[in-house]
Amino acid sequence: MKILVVGGGGREHALVWKLAQSGQVEQIFTAPGNGGTDNPAQNWANVPADRPPAVFAQAEQVDLTVVGPEVPLAKGIVDDFQAAGLTIWGPSRAAARIEADKAFAKSFMERHGIPTARYAAFTDFEAARRYLRAQDGPVVIKASGLAAGKGVLIPESPEEAETALRRVMVEREFGAAGEVVVIEERLSGPEVSVLAFSDGEHLALMPPAQDHKRAYDNDAGPNTGGMGAYAPAPVCPPALQEEIRRTVLQPAVDGLRAEGAPYVGVLYAGLMLTPRGPRVLEFNCRFGDPETQVILPLLQTDLLEIIEHSLNGTLHRLQVQWRPAAAATVVMASGGYPGSYRKGYPIDGLEEAAALEGVIVFHAGTARTADGRIVTAGGRVLNVTGVGDTLTQALARAYAGVRRIHFTDAHYRTDIGAKAEVRP
């Protein structure tokens, strides 16, 4: 089979890596890909940036396309491929609204009884400011549209909240994503990400993961796309996972199907484990990044087989198997990320890190030069993943890999997994 993976980050490298383990896969293309997915020795190739994925898939007779990022899903890539008679895995544009439109997602949860924070949505700044001033507790300000994981602002005071609101609605810091703003109560408790494969009716849950959004140690600094993750998260034991399936994920899939938008692909629930029980912070319409880089190394079942069952509506007939192990990933980022940063620095030590036991290096913001060198080409440059019998061992292996790799101005958090909590 020929496979096309759409996207260019660490998540997509992890998808390519996992799909390549299937005996049915002969060749994998990635659009646009990165330095890690450009690997002729493994029959992996990147698609030129000027070739639209649908045109490429038709010309190369690609058997299956797998979509990584949310933006093409929100724009309707699945609908377009299906209209052209091409096989593609991911939710339709209508189903992807569960991530692409936070105001829609909140009203959807309200309609279907899915537990979430109190909220209100606004298009008018003065109306939003009046509502904000009437709140008697901390709030979260969210741009309703897609903002590359950076459209959620967590103010620490009423003054900061009003400033955040102005940044989104007046200064338009997130562009069109801020045309609608959601103001919701700020919940407290540990966060966890629970993802599931879906065929539109049935679910197969993945091990729960915990991401680290802040740029620096001790959860300091601005929000990023994610600086590291680990799985399975001890804070979410099997009984709680089953509760989340029953009260969050299954109602979401059932609700979307009832509203004429059956959900096929990966559904991601970002949750706060509050004293009152799990509450949804957000839904995502795809694999998380960097959660994918710790979930897929634990997957024993052939990912291609899961995708085929998902597309055929037969996921309930497949017993998805997971390794009884743990995985952790550390993001090595460019200096200045998530702000401005320079590109083009050579990266050394990649082979040495990958040679370590239990270490996998997933490329994110990298490129391969004409002479074959790997250089930095983005904010989040590498995801160094460790896999071990325990979380402690997985973390040790990930950081051992990080210590082998060097590029100018590299920065990473040194405390990934340090606050792993076990729920009583």
Secondary structure as UniProt FT lines:
FT   STRAND          2..7
FT   HELIX           10..19
FT   TURN            20..21
FT   TURN            23..24
FT   STRAND          27..32
FT   TURN            35..37
FT   HELIX           40..42
FT   STRAND          44..46
FT   TURN            49..50
FT   HELIX           53..59
FT   TURN            60..61
FT   STRAND          64..67
FT   HELIX           70..75
FT   HELIX           77..83
FT   TURN            84..85
FT   STRAND          88..89
FT   HELIX           93..100
FT   HELIX           102..111
FT   TURN            112..113
FT   STRAND          119..122
FT   HELIX           125..133
FT   STRAND          139..143
FT   TURN            148..149
FT   STRAND          152..153
FT   HELIX           158..169
FT   TURN            173..174
FT   HELIX           175..178
FT   STRAND          181..185
FT   STRAND          191..199
FT   STRAND          203..205
FT   STRAND          209..211
FT   STRAND          214..216
FT   HELIX           217..219
FT   STRAND          220..223
FT   STRAND          228..231
FT   TURN            234..235
FT   HELIX           238..244
FT   HELIX           245..249
FT   HELIX           250..258
FT   TURN            259..260
FT   STRAND          264..274
FT   TURN            275..276
FT   STRAND          277..284
FT   TURN            289..291
FT   HELIX           292..295
FT   HELIX           296..298
FT   HELIX           303..312
FT   HELIX           315..317
FT   STRAND          326..333
FT   TURN            335..338
FT   HELIX           350..354
FT   TURN            357..358
FT   STRAND          359..363
FT   STRAND          366..368
FT   TURN            370..371
FT   STRAND          374..376
FT   STRAND          380..388
FT   HELIX           391..404
FT   TURN            408..409
FT   TURN            416..419
//
